[in-house]
Amino acid sequence: MNSEWLKVVMAAIFEVIWVSGLKHADGFWSWTGTVVAILISFGGMIMAGKRLPAGTVYAVFVGLGTAGTVISEMIIFGEPFKLSKVLLILLLLSGVIGLKIITTEDKKEEGAGR
């Protein structure tokens, strides 16, 4: 995994933090942490989008963030576990992984033709 994709993954981790923060923040420091997480999250996504296809970056960012938020809400905050949620997250993640794989292959094909 190159550094640009690592930025996307880190941005998605901070997305999980700020989305949970929006729901659970109740004081100055928790809101401050939420805002900082938003800035880091979008900053990482924007930096990665300068070198990778923006649509793929955004899809991976949102997919990982969504999956991470649902899982963290179940594990940390006691949201009810539902098999249907887990199966849909797995479907979402398979699409995200597929997009990443296809994007890598497309870049190799473009480089070979030049």
C-alpha positions in Angstrom: 0.0 0.0 0.0 1.5 3.3 -1.0 1.5 6.4 1.1 -1.4 8.0 -0.7 -3.7 5.0 0.1 -2.4 5.1 3.7 -3.6 8.7 3.8 -7.1 7.6 2.7 -7.2 4.9 5.4 -6.0 7.3 8.1 -8.5 9.9 6.9 -11.3 7.2 7.2 -10.2 6.4 10.8 -10.5 10.1 11.7 -13.9 10.1 10.0 -15.0 7.4 12.4 -13.8 9.6 15.3 -15.6 12.8 14.1 -18.8 11.1 13.1 -19.0 9.4 16.6 -18.0 12.8 18.1 -21.0 14.5 16.4 -23.3 12.0 18.2 -21.6 11.8 21.6 -19.8 15.2 22.1 -21.2 17.1 25.0 -18.6 19.5 26.2 -15.9 21.9 25.0 -13.1 19.4 24.7 -15.1 16.7 23.1 -16.4 19.2 20.5 -12.8 20.5 20.0 -11.6 16.9 19.4 -14.4 16.4 16.9 -13.5 19.5 14.9 -9.8 18.5 14.9 -10.8 15.1 13.7 -12.8 16.7 10.9 -9.9 18.8 9.8 -7.4 15.8 9.8 -9.9 13.6 8.0 -10.7 15.9 5.2 -7.1 17.1 4.9 -5.9 13.5 4.4 -8.6 12.8 1.9 -7.8 16.0 -0.1 -4.1 15.3 -0.1 -4.6 11.8 -1.4 -7.1 13.0 -4.0 -4.4 15.2 -5.6 -2.4 12.0 -6.6 -5.2 9.4 -6.9 -8.5 9.4 -8.8 -10.8 11.7 -6.7 -13.9 9.5 -7.2 -12.1 6.4 -6.0 -10.6 8.2 -3.1 -14.0 9.5 -2.0 -15.7 6.1 -2.4 -13.0 4.3 -0.4 -13.0 7.1 2.3 -16.8 7.0 2.7 -17.0 3.2 2.6 -14.3 2.6 5.2 -15.7 5.5 7.3 -19.2 4.1 7.2 -18.1 0.6 8.0 -15.9 1.8 10.8 -18.6 4.0 12.3 -21.2 1.2 12.3 -18.7 -1.3 13.8 -17.4 1.2 16.5 -21.0 2.1 17.4 -21.7 -1.6 18.0 -18.5 -2.3 19.9 -17.9 0.9 21.9 -21.3 2.5 22.3 -23.5 -0.6 22.6 -25.6 -0.3 19.5 -27.5 -3.5 18.9 -25.6 -6.1 16.8 -27.6 -7.2 13.7 -26.3 -9.8 11.3 -27.9 -7.8 8.4 -25.7 -4.8 9.3 -22.6 -6.9 9.3 -23.5 -8.6 6.0 -24.2 -5.2 4.4 -20.9 -3.8 5.7 -19.0 -6.8 4.2 -20.8 -6.1 0.9 -19.8 -2.4 1.1 -16.2 -3.3 2.0 -16.0 -5.8 -0.9 -17.0 -3.0 -3.2 -14.4 -0.6 -1.7 -11.7 -3.3 -2.1 -12.8 -3.9 -5.6 -12.5 -0.2 -6.5 -9.0 0.0 -5.0 -7.9 -3.1 -6.9 -9.3 -1.9 -10.2 -7.8 1.6 -9.8 -4.4 0.0 -9.3 -4.8 -2.1 -12.4 -5.9 0.9 -14.4 -2.9 2.9 -13.4 -0.6 0.0 -14.5 -2.3 -0.2 -17.9 -2.0 3.6 -18.4 1.7 3.5 -17.6 2.3 0.6 -20.0 0.8 2.5 -23.0 3.1 5.5 -22.7 
